[in-house]
Amino acid sequence: MMSGASEGDKVGKDTNINEDGGTGRVTHVALGGSISGVRWSAEGIPDDVLLQCLIRVPRVHHGTLKIVCKKWREVVESDLFTIQREKEGKAEDWLYVVGGVRNLAGGASCNEEPIGEVLIPWMNLWEPFSCEGLHMGDNHLFDLSCAAIGSRLFIIGGFESRSAGSPSGSLKSNAVAMYDSCSQKWDHCAPMLCPREGFACSVIENKIYVAGGLSREAMLQSESGGRGMMRVTTAEVYDPITDQWSLIMPMREGRSCCAGAAVSGRFYVFGGFGVRSLLSSVEIFDPATGRWGSGKPMPSSSWVVAGCAVLEDRWVYVVAANYNSHELDRRRGQTAGMQMVLASYDVLEDEWIVIGGIPTDRLLVHHSNGMQWEDLTLGGCGVAAVESKVYVVGGSSPYDGAGLNTTMVYDPKANVRDSADRWYNGPWMRSRRHGLACTVIRR
């Protein structure tokens, strides 16, 4: 388990994250104030010295720094501040989670509040972050994607609502909203050109790339030529400077429930549901040429991709469910979920390694009536790389369809023989979530 913070450093259980981690509660005297009754001031400190002092303050206290004075606020919100924290080895990965629903069983609609949470790894703690000012209409933030550019979090598309007039009984969203983790402000951005749910998404050179997914646009034809809800080949790119989306060359195959990753300046799309079957193919978009190529297919054609994470700009760790194991359980009359597996893709060598099954039987689940160990399915989970580890958050239970509030962590550098022993349980999220999206903001 991750080591927790000392009692003096912990954020209160019901304390909202303020700004980019400030909690509104000062636990340490930092660069000004009163010590043993002697007041002192940071006025007159040279700018370069002030910068070097402030970048060493833990991120959770940046909100406190910003209320000291206008100058400190400008320093903490500057690009130079972020650059220097990275240079000095002080930058921290915080994992942001948005959307998801608690329960889809029994035809329940997506009626949960669009709340978000952020994981502070060194404190082993999830805290809510403000969604005040976020108005997405009927979009209830299910099966969406999100991406981070600098200190900004973008939430994109997803499941919008159920409609009797829709051929599929549901609508897909093209809405885009942006959360500035420094100012705590939400804003709305230009919508995607194609509404989509369950699509690949990633960031290259401060631009957001999306591809595939399910869409309701009748004008867009799927591979089978059908209309209504379809798995699309379309792809587009968003430039936050101009607030514009532009179409790029479409993929070769329409796919949904696929995973996206950015590695070495290229956009990778893994697996997904095709028009007629599961796909093991990997498509690669190169922004320099504007064309799609192919990577080595995934090791199995029966994998349902749940998500992926990139480590060291080389290895893509893919979390997937083995559909064949689910079919086997059904034939045996068992109710267990699909076996979850982890594999890594070496982009430089174009090679796959199947690491092994994910020990979901070790998942400690927090129920209203207490804690218990359960063997669960991580479908609808979020996957992200946090400080050289792979985090898998949320998902669903195969028994009642309820969302999970669990966090599983894989440490690829753990010095153990069995890959299953590289997994451990992280802290519980505050909300149970299925169909969520997550990304990391590093500052």
C-alpha positions in Angstrom: 0.0 0.0 0.0 1.0 3.6 -0.5 2.3 5.2 2.6 -0.2 7.7 4.0 0.6 11.2 5.1 1.3 12.2 8.7 -1.7 13.3 10.7 -0.6 16.9 10.5 -0.5 16.8 6.7 -3.8 15.1 6.0 -6.7 17.0 4.4 -9.9 16.8 6.3 -12.4 14.1 5.1 -15.0 16.7 4.0 -12.6 19.3 2.7 -13.1 20.4 -0.9 -10.0 20.7 -3.0 -9.4 24.5 -3.4 -7.9 25.7 -6.7 -5.2 23.3 -7.7 -5.1 21.4 -4.5 -5.3 24.2 -1.9 -7.5 23.0 0.9 -8.3 26.3 2.6 -6.5 25.0 5.7 -2.9 26.0 6.4 -0.9 23.2 8.1 2.5 24.7 7.7 3.9 28.3 7.8 5.3 29.0 4.3 7.3 32.0 3.3 5.7 34.6 5.5 3.6 35.0 8.6 4.3 34.6 12.3 6.7 32.2 14.0 6.9 32.2 17.8 5.3 35.6 17.9 7.8 37.2 15.5 6.2 38.5 12.3 8.2 38.5 9.1 7.5 39.2 5.4 8.6 37.9 2.1 8.6 41.3 0.6 11.9 42.2 -1.0 12.8 38.7 -1.9 14.3 38.6 -5.5 12.0 37.1 -8.1 14.4 34.2 -8.8 14.7 33.3 -5.1 11.0 33.6 -4.6 10.4 31.2 -7.5 12.8 28.7 -6.1 11.1 28.8 -2.8 7.6 28.5 -4.0 8.2 25.6 -6.4 9.3 23.5 -3.4 5.9 23.9 -1.6 3.8 20.7 -2.0 1.0 21.0 -4.6 -1.7 20.6 -2.0 -0.8 24.0 -0.5 -0.7 25.9 -3.8 -4.1 27.3 -3.1 -2.9 28.8 0.1 0.1 30.4 -1.7 -2.2 32.1 -4.2 -4.1 34.0 -1.6 -1.0 35.6 0.0 -0.8 38.3 -2.6 -1.2 39.0 -6.3 2.4 38.5 -7.1 2.5 35.0 -5.6 -0.7 34.1 -7.4 0.9 35.2 -10.7 4.0 33.1 -9.9 2.0 29.9 -9.0 -0.2 30.2 -12.1 2.7 30.8 -14.5 4.1 28.4 -17.0 7.6 29.0 -15.7 6.4 27.8 -12.3 5.3 24.4 -13.8 8.5 24.1 -15.9 10.7 24.8 -12.9 8.9 22.3 -10.7 9.4 19.6 -13.4 13.1 20.6 -13.8 13.7 20.4 -10.0 11.9 17.1 -9.6 9.1 18.6 -7.6 6.2 18.1 -10.1 3.4 15.9 -8.9 0.9 13.7 -10.8 -2.7 14.1 -9.7 -5.3 11.8 -11.1 -8.6 13.4 -12.1 -11.8 11.3 -12.5 -15.0 12.6 -14.0 -18.4 11.1 -14.8 -19.6 7.6 -14.5 -22.8 6.3 -13.0 -23.4 4.2 -9.9 -25.8 1.6 -11.4 -27.2 0.8 -14.8 -28.9 -2.3 -13.7 -32.7 -2.6 -14.2 -32.7 0.0 -16.9 -31.7 2.8 -14.6 -30.9 6.0 -16.4 -27.7 8.1 -16.2 -29.0 10.4 -13.5 -26.0 10.9 -11.3 -24.6 14.3 -10.5 -21.7 15.2 -12.8 -19.1 15.3 -10.0 -15.4 14.9 -10.2 -12.7 13.6 -7.9 -8.9 14.0 -7.7 -6.4 11.5 -6.2 -3.4 13.0 -4.3 -1.0 10.0 -4.5 1.4 10.9 -1.7 -1.6 11.3 0.7 -3.3 8.2 -0.5 -6.5 10.2 -0.7 -9.4 11.0 -3.0 -10.9 14.5 -2.7 -13.8 16.1 -4.7 -13.1 19.0 -7.0 -15.6 21.7 -7.9 -18.1 21.1 -10.7 -19.8 24.4 -10.1 -20.4 26.1 -13.4 -20.4 22.9 -15.4 -23.7 22.8 -17.4 -23.8 20.0 -20.0 -27.5 20.0 -20.7 -28.8 16.4 -20.7 -25.2 15.0 -20.8 -24.8 12.9 -17.7 -21.1 12.1 -18.3 -21.2 8.4 -19.0 -18.8 6.6 -21.4 -17.1 9.9 -22.2 -13.4 10.7 -22.6 -11.1 13.3 -21.0 -7.7 14.8 -21.7 -5.3 17.2 -20.1 -3.3 20.1 -21.6 -1.2 21.8 -19.0 -3.4 22.7 -16.0 -6.6 22.3 -18.0 -8.9 19.3 -18.0 -11.1 18.7 -21.1 -14.2 16.4 -20.9 -15.5 15.3 -24.2 -18.6 13.6 -25.6 -20.2 10.5 -24.0 -23.7 9.2 -23.5 -26.2 12.1 -23.5 -29.7 10.8 -22.8 -32.3 8.2 -23.6 -34.8 9.1 -26.3 -37.8 7.2 -27.6 -37.3 8.9 -31.0 -33.7 7.8 -31.3 -33.1 4.5 -33.3 -31.0 3.1 -30.6 -32.9 4.6 -27.7 -30.0 6.8 -26.8 -28.2 9.9 -28.0 -24.5 10.6 -28.2 -23.0 13.9 -27.2 -20.5 16.2 -29.0 -20.3 18.6 -26.0 -16.9 19.7 -24.7 -16.1 21.4 -21.4 -12.9 22.6 -19.9 -11.9 22.8 -16.3 -8.9 25.0 -15.3 -7.4 23.4 -12.2 -5.6 26.6 -11.3 -8.6 28.9 -11.3 -11.3 26.3 -10.6 -13.3 27.7 -13.4 -15.3 25.7 -16.0 -15.9 26.9 -19.5 -17.5 25.4 -22.6 -15.5 24.8 -25.8 -16.5 24.2 -29.4 -18.4 20.9 -29.8 -16.9 18.0 -31.7 -18.0 17.7 -35.4 -19.3 14.2 -34.8 -21.2 13.2 -31.6 -19.6 10.1 -30.2 -19.4 7.7 -27.2 -16.8 5.1 -26.3 -14.1 6.5 -28.5 -10.3 6.8 -28.4 -8.8 10.1 -27.2 -5.3 11.5 -26.6 -3.1 14.6 -26.7 -0.2 15.3 -29.0 1.6 18.7 -29.1 -1.2 20.4 -27.1 -3.9 19.2 -29.4 -6.6 16.7 -28.7 -7.2 13.8 -31.1 -10.3 11.6 -31.1 -11.3 8.7 -33.2 -14.0 6.1 -33.6 -16.9 5.5 -31.1 -20.6 5.2 -31.5 -22.4 8.0 -33.2 -26.0 9.0 -34.0 -25.2 11.2 -37.0 -27.2 9.8 -39.9 -25.0 11.6 -42.4 -22.0 9.5 -41.3 -21.9 6.1 -42.8 -20.5 3.1 -41.0 -18.5 0.4 -42.6 -21.7 -1.6 -43.1 -23.5 1.4 -44.7 -26.0 1.5 -41.9 -27.7 4.5 -40.5 -28.6 5.7 -37.0 -26.3 4.6 -34.2 -23.1 3.2 -35.8 -19.4 2.5 -35.1 -17.6 5.2 -37.0 -14.3 5.6 -38.7 -14.2 9.4 -38.4 -11.4 11.1 -36.5 -10.8 14.8 -35.6 -8.4 17.1 -33.9 -9.1 20.0 -31.5 -6.8 23.1 -31.3 -7.5 24.9 -27.9 -5.8 28.1 -29.2 -8.4 28.6 -31.9 -11.2 26.6 -30.2 -11.8 24.6 -33.4 -12.2 21.0 -34.4 -11.0 19.7 -37.8 -11.6 16.4 -39.5 -8.5 14.3 -40.2 -8.2 11.2 -42.3 -10.7 8.5 -41.1 -9.5 5.2 -39.7 -9.6 2.0 -41.8 -12.2 0.3 -39.6 -15.2 1.6 -37.6 -14.8 0.8 -34.0 -16.2 1.7 -30.5 -15.0 1.0 -27.0 -11.5 1.4 -28.2 -8.5 2.9 -26.3 -6.3 5.8 -27.4 -2.7 6.6 -26.5 -0.1 9.2 -27.6 3.5 7.8 -27.9 6.4 9.6 -29.6 4.2 12.1 -31.3 1.8 9.6 -32.8 -1.9 8.6 -32.0 -2.5 4.9 -31.3 -5.9 3.4 -31.3 -6.3 -0.1 -29.8 -9.0 -2.8 -30.4 -12.7 -2.1 -29.8 -15.9 -3.5 -31.1 -16.0 -3.5 -34.9 -19.1 -3.6 -37.1 -19.3 -7.4 -37.0 -16.8 -8.6 -34.4 -14.2 -7.7 -31.8 -11.1 -6.1 -33.3 -7.5 -6.8 -32.3 -6.1 -4.4 -34.8 -4.0 -1.3 -33.9 -4.2 1.8 -36.0 -1.6 4.6 -35.8 -2.1 8.2 -36.9 1.0 10.3 -37.7 0.2 14.1 -37.5 3.3 14.8 -39.6 2.0 12.9 -42.6 -1.7 13.1 -41.9 -2.1 9.4 -42.5 -3.0 6.2 -40.7 -0.8 3.2 -40.5 -0.9 -0.2 -38.6 0.8 -1.6 -35.6 1.1 -5.2 -34.6 -2.3 -6.6 -33.6 -3.1 -7.3 -29.9 -2.3 -10.9 -28.8 -5.9 -11.9 -28.7 -9.0 -11.3 -30.9 -11.3 -11.9 -27.9 -10.1 -8.9 -25.8 -12.5 -6.1 -24.9 -10.3 -3.1 -24.3 -11.0 -1.2 -21.1 -8.3 1.4 -21.3 -4.6 2.0 -21.6 -1.7 3.9 -20.0 1.7 5.0 -21.4 4.9 4.8 -19.4 8.2 6.4 -20.4 6.9 7.4 -23.8 7.5 3.8 -25.0 5.3 1.2 -23.3 1.6 1.1 -23.6 -0.1 -0.9 -20.9 -3.5 -2.2 -22.1 -6.2 -3.4 -19.7 -8.7 -5.7 -21.3 -11.3 -8.3 -20.6 -11.1 -11.8 -22.1 -14.5 -12.3 -23.8 -13.8 -16.0 -24.2 -13.5 -16.5 -20.5 -17.0 -14.9 -20.1 -18.5 -17.2 -22.7 -17.0 -20.2 -20.9 -18.4 -19.1 -17.6 -21.9 -18.7 -19.2 -21.8 -22.2 -20.7 -20.9 -23.6 -17.3 -23.8 -21.7 -15.7 -21.5 -19.5 -13.6 -21.9 -15.8 -13.0 -18.3 -14.7 -12.7 -17.3 -11.8 -14.9 -14.8 -11.8 -17.8 -11.2 -12.4 -16.8 -9.2 -9.2 -16.8 -5.8 -9.2 -18.4 -2.8 -6.8 -18.6 -0.5 -6.6 -21.6 2.2 -4.2 -22.6 3.0 -3.0 -26.1 6.6 -1.8 -26.9 6.2 0.9 -29.5 9.9 0.9 -30.5 10.0 -2.9 -31.1 6.3 -3.2 -32.2 6.0 -6.2 -29.9 3.4 -7.3 -27.3 4.0 -9.0 -24.0 1.0 -10.6 -22.1 1.8 -9.8 -18.5 -1.0 -11.9 -17.1 -4.4 -11.8 -15.4 -5.3 -9.0 -13.1 -6.0 -10.4 -9.6 -9.5 -8.9 -9.2 -10.1 -11.6 -6.6 -7.9 -9.5 -4.4 -10.1 -6.4 -4.8 -11.2 -5.0 -1.5 -14.7 -3.5 -2.0 -16.2 -1.0 0.3 -20.0 -1.7 0.7 -22.5 0.1 2.9 -22.5 -2.9 5.2 -18.7 -3.1 5.5 -15.7 -4.3 3.5 -15.2 -7.6 1.7 -13.1 -9.2 -0.9 -14.7 -9.8 -4.3 -13.8 -11.0 -7.7 -15.1 -8.2 -9.9 -15.1 -7.0 -13.5 -13.3 -3.8 -14.3 -15.4 -3.0 -17.4 -16.2 0.7 -17.6 -13.1 1.5 -15.6 -10.6 4.3 -16.1 -6.9 3.6 -16.7 -4.0 6.1 -16.4 -0.3 6.3 -15.7 0.5 8.0 -12.4 4.1 8.4 -11.3 5.4 5.4 -13.3 2.6 3.1 -12.1 -0.6 2.0 -13.8 -3.8 2.9 -12.0 -7.2 1.3 -12.7 -10.1 3.0 -11.1 -13.8 2.2 -10.9 -15.6 -0.3 -13.1 -18.6 -2.5 -12.5 -19.7 -5.6 -10.6 -20.8 -8.6 -12.7 -23.3 -9.5 -9.9 -25.5 -6.4 -9.7 -24.2 -4.0 -12.4 -23.2 -1.5 -9.7 -20.3 0.8 -10.3 -17.1 0.4 -8.2 -15.2 2.9 -6.1 -12.0 0.9 -6.1 -8.5 1.7 -7.1 -6.0 -0.9 -8.2 -2.3 -0.1 -8.8 0.2 -2.0 -10.9 3.9 -1.3 -10.2 5.9 -2.7 -13.2 9.2 -2.2 -11.3 8.2 -4.1 -8.2 10.9 -6.7 -7.4 8.7 -9.8 -7.3 8.5 -12.9 -9.4 4.7 -13.2 -9.9 3.2 -10.4 -11.9 0.0 -10.7 -9.8 2.1 -9.5 -6.8 2.8 -6.2 -8.5 -0.8 -5.2 -8.0 -2.1 -3.7 -4.8 -5.2 -1.9 -3.6 -5.2 1.9 -3.5 -7.7 4.2 -1.7 -11.4 4.1 -2.4 -13.0 6.9 -4.4 -15.8 8.8 -2.8 -18.4 7.7 -5.4 -19.0 4.4 -7.2 -18.4 4.9 -10.9 -19.0 2.9 -14.1 -18.3 4.4 -17.5 -16.0 7.1 -16.1 -13.1 9.0 -17.7 -9.8 9.9 -16.1 -6.5 11.7 -16.9 -3.5 13.1 -15.1 -2.6 16.7 -14.6 1.1 17.1 -13.7 2.2 20.3 -11.9 
